[in-house]
Every structure is written in structure tokens, then in C-alpha cells.
């Protein structure tokens, strides 16, 4: 077995938490059950990884299998990377009958015709997600297995999820290969980025819980039972509290919000001051960047008004994030007499 | 001690408060019922009066203003007919609810008696009919269907969209059922896609204790149909001639019958 392959497998195994190691190796399905049973998972991680490499040696693992292990690792722990979302466009109307083997062939061929030194691996999952791992080389050097990009694509959708590649120069090539393989005509990067891949999928596929009014019988969700109120206490602002709850529910719905870590607003608006103040005689816009960060941004926005920290309803600039499928905004002045600002597309 | 005494007083006060509250509620209830009785008495008098007038055959009609009842009756008739239409739509799998600025539709899908998912569509009416929000899967060509029909014929739009969704749900159901019940008889994995309109898989046929691999390719090029438009069943070129007949028979079966049921009859046949 190649030393590079051995080292790669060893390092990948080291990344996996000890208690989940067996599950991941089983998902890989390269080592047999009997082989896996010979590994003592209670020893030091270093020793475990050495054992795994030894077993792979016995089965003569090559880079292909090691690449699949890497995909499985990233599929199990996708939130360690930042994912960007790309949107493809086409003008054709026919329903596509997406053929997986065609797709793989086209993608690989397109990529390799432009850059011979690439390793391309695929893995399909139950939810129709196709994971692609690309290890990049240069025209003169073999692919570096540690310089990888990952692409997740659901067939017959116009969206592609790409983990921020180390090598920005390879991005156009990657985009071209995707467009060709998916039978689209154009691709552009959306203003949507985050760590949680599933949430990004929820936002663009519109599968997050939205609040729809309908007659259809839905299972009644457990409403919070009002706590036993002491009759001697009266809440002065109970109406306001109820109003806030109602408005919040209309905007955010009942379910859990998709998980985003930040929202960024780039302001290119003019500083609006009293003309007498004359702070800036230049008519240039005041440049400013506002960034909201949170472990779970949308849930925290949802709880702002009930916690009394903001007025309800919240600014539409904040609440439009899942609906507009973006968390990067540019706000410019409206070029008209009205002093309102607008969000550029 | 003092605290015990205070506690006792507090308990007494609480009891008294609860009793007060109960008494108040009783009184409120009584007042409400009395008001209701009054209401009903008035209504009874009114109806008696109407009956009397009719019996006297004055023929003036119950209400003095002839123009009003017609508008009222028309409005009531409109509401009844809309309710009836909504009821009919609900039975066809499309139901709707008026929202402050438009309508929210719910399209439910089913396949051969099994209820599957439902999808929502929030339409706004101003400035022109357009889709505000929806939960339609991204691979259904919603924008194309909307471009064709939404402005001109909302009913047709809903009907076409419902056809797409029901066909998709049906195809997905068949593929899921096949994977769930016959995974041990399928060689390798079932290759499918998001719309479930291209399925490729392999299975084995045993003849005279020899195993022959069969390869199936099902193409559903009609997005509103849950049966394949094109079926290709092929066996290895060196297989005996009788098997090509079997392949043709299977191909025909897949074209006519739901996938999981067709496969069920194939697998039960091969065991015999």
C-alpha cells in the first residue's frame, strides 16, 4: 500500500471521535466485520489509527477507498466547514431525467480535460444527495490529497453546495464542470454561506417550517400550557406580550429556524445629518459593515422581541433572511427623492 | 409561632379568594344564561309574528324592504356555493383558505389509496396573482407551470401542479416500497434521482439452479404520470433464449403495473 495512502487514512482516522469511530468504519464498509472486531477501541487514538492502517494494508487499500472514507467523514461532520451556495440557471423547459452515471462521467471528463491532475470521487446518499470530493493538483504536480473541495448536489435542483475551497483559482473550473454535468447554462454564487449544511439546504429548498394558514387538519402542536397564575398578580402589559407572541409567530412560524451563524450588511449609504452640522462635505457614501453573529442567529432573532430587547415586528432586513435565501446584504441609498434605503439584489 | 399563624392566615385568605372567584363565575354564568334566555324569547316572538303574518296571508313578505333580502339571499347563496366548491376541491386533494391578502392552498397527494405528503402554496392577489411562499419541492418545475397558467387560469394551474405533485409522490412511493420490501433481491443499489423519473437496478432470475442477472431501466418521461413511459429489461447476451421472453414479459409488467407490485409478482413467480 502506498505510504501516502497509509498516512492519509491514519490522519483521517485520528480526526474521528473515538466513540463514533466504529460506526464510521462500518459505513465505509471496506474493512470486514471480523477485521473491525479485532480493533481495540479503548486504546490510545494513535494506536487505533495504526491498527486501522495495518488492516487496510492487508486489504491493499488505494487512494480511491481512502477518498471514500474522507467523504464519509465529511458527510458525518459537515458542520466543520463553511459551505457556499451556488445557483444554476437554464432556459430549457423539458423535464430532465437525471442519469447518475452520465452525470459522473461528464463531470469527471470535463474536469480532467482541463486539469489532468485531479482526484475525483463520488458517493451517493439515500436523500438523493451526491457528494463529490476533488483533490487538486497543478499541471505539473500530482493531486494534493489534503487540498480538497467538496461539492454536494441534489439531482434535478438548481442549487449546488460547495465547501470553501482553499484554492480559489480552481473555482471557475469547478463551476464549469458542474454546469456541463448538470445540463445547465449558467452558474452564480449566492449571497448565502454558513456552517450548517442541512440548514442551507432547508433554506434554498424551502423545507424549513413555514407558517401556512390552511384548513387541512394538522397534528396539533403542543402549545405551551399557561402556568398556574396567582390571581393576586395582574400583568399590566399582558396585551403587549400577547401581541408580540402573535407577530412573532406570524413572521417566524412555529418550528425551529434554520441554523445560520452570521448575517452581514454592507452599508453604502450616505451619512444623514443635519445640514447645519456639515460633518461630511463630501457627497460620498459612508461605508460601514454591520455583522450579526450568533451560534444560532435566526433563533436568537426570534427570541429578541419576547425577551424585550427589540420591538416587534423586527426589521424586515433581518426577517427576510430565510425567505430571500441570503445572509449577505448590500444596502444602498435609493436614487430618488425619497430618503429610504433599499436592498440591492 | 408567628410564622405558622401568618401561614394559616394566608391559607385562609387564599381559600376566601378562591371562593369569591367561584361565586363570581357562578354569577357571570347565571347572567349569561339569563341573557341567552332573553335572546331566545325575543327570537321566538319574532318567529311567531312571522308565522302569524304568513297565516293571515297578507303576502307582504316578512320584511318590508324587498330589495334587501335579495342581496342577502344572493350573498348567502354565494357563500354556500364557495363552501361547496372548497369541499369538492378538498376531496380532489386541493383545499384553500382565504388569507388577508390572498389564498393559501394545500395540495395533498396520494397513491393507490395511501395518503402521502401535502404541500402548501401561499398566493397573493395584488398587484397580480403571484406566489408569495410555498413548500413545493425544488425539483418540481413550479416557475414554469406558474408562468403558463397562474395569470390566466388559476384552477388549471392548481390542477397541473397537483398532477405533477401526485405523480412525483406516486413514483417516490413505488421506489421506496421497492427498496423497503425487496432490497434483498436487488443486486447492488437502486439508482434513482430526486424526481424519481429514472430508475436503474439489477435483479437475479434463477432457472434450473443457475442465476441470471437482469438489468432494468425505467424512464418516466411524463412528469404527470406515475407509470414508466419506457422500460428496458435486458439479460446477459449469453443467456438462454427463453430468458429473453421472460425479460419481455417483465418489461410489459413494469409498464402496466405499479413497480413494487410488479416486482412482487416477479419475485413470487421465481420462487415457485
HADDOCK unambig.tbl for C-alpha pairs under 7 A between the chains (distance, minus, plus):
assign (segid A and resid 95 and name CA) (segid B and resid 223 and name CA) 7.00 0.50 0.50
assign (segid A and resid 97 and name CA) (segid B and resid 197 and name CA) 5.91 0.50 0.50
assign (segid A and resid 97 and name CA) (segid B and resid 198 and name CA) 5.87 0.50 0.50
assign (segid A and resid 97 and name CA) (segid B and resid 221 and name CA) 6.98 0.50 0.50
assign (segid A and resid 98 and name CA) (segid B and resid 193 and name CA) 6.35 0.50 0.50
assign (segid A and resid 98 and name CA) (segid B and resid 198 and name CA) 6.81 0.50 0.50
assign (segid A and resid 99 and name CA) (segid B and resid 198 and name CA) 6.93 0.50 0.50
assign (segid A and resid 128 and name CA) (segid B and resid 193 and name CA) 5.92 0.50 0.50
assign (segid A and resid 128 and name CA) (segid B and resid 194 and name CA) 5.73 0.50 0.50
assign (segid A and resid 154 and name CA) (segid B and resid 194 and name CA) 6.86 0.50 0.50
assign (segid A and resid 155 and name CA) (segid B and resid 193 and name CA) 5.85 0.50 0.50
assign (segid A and resid 155 and name CA) (segid B and resid 194 and name CA) 5.47 0.50 0.50
assign (segid A and resid 156 and name CA) (segid B and resid 139 and name CA) 5.47 0.50 0.50
assign (segid A and resid 156 and name CA) (segid B and resid 194 and name CA) 6.24 0.50 0.50
assign (segid A and resid 157 and name CA) (segid B and resid 138 and name CA) 6.12 0.50 0.50
assign (segid A and resid 157 and name CA) (segid B and resid 139 and name CA) 5.09 0.50 0.50
assign (segid A and resid 205 and name CA) (segid B and resid 137 and name CA) 6.55 0.50 0.50
assign (segid A and resid 205 and name CA) (segid B and resid 138 and name CA) 5.43 0.50 0.50
assign (segid A and resid 206 and name CA) (segid B and resid 135 and name CA) 5.86 0.50 0.50
assign (segid A and resid 207 and name CA) (segid B and resid 135 and name CA) 6.30 0.50 0.50
assign (segid A and resid 212 and name CA) (segid B and resid 120 and name CA) 6.95 0.50 0.50
assign (segid A and resid 213 and name CA) (segid B and resid 97 and name CA) 6.90 0.50 0.50
assign (segid A and resid 213 and name CA) (segid B and resid 104 and name CA) 6.34 0.50 0.50
assign (segid A and resid 214 and name CA) (segid B and resid 96 and name CA) 6.37 0.50 0.50
assign (segid A and resid 214 and name CA) (segid B and resid 97 and name CA) 5.29 0.50 0.50
assign (segid A and resid 214 and name CA) (segid B and resid 104 and name CA) 6.31 0.50 0.50
assign (segid A and resid 214 and name CA) (segid B and resid 105 and name CA) 6.93 0.50 0.50
assign (segid A and resid 214 and name CA) (segid B and resid 106 and name CA) 6.78 0.50 0.50
assign (segid A and resid 215 and name CA) (segid B and resid 96 and name CA) 6.89 0.50 0.50
assign (segid A and resid 215 and name CA) (segid B and resid 97 and name CA) 6.27 0.50 0.50
assign (segid A and resid 216 and name CA) (segid B and resid 106 and name CA) 6.99 0.50 0.50
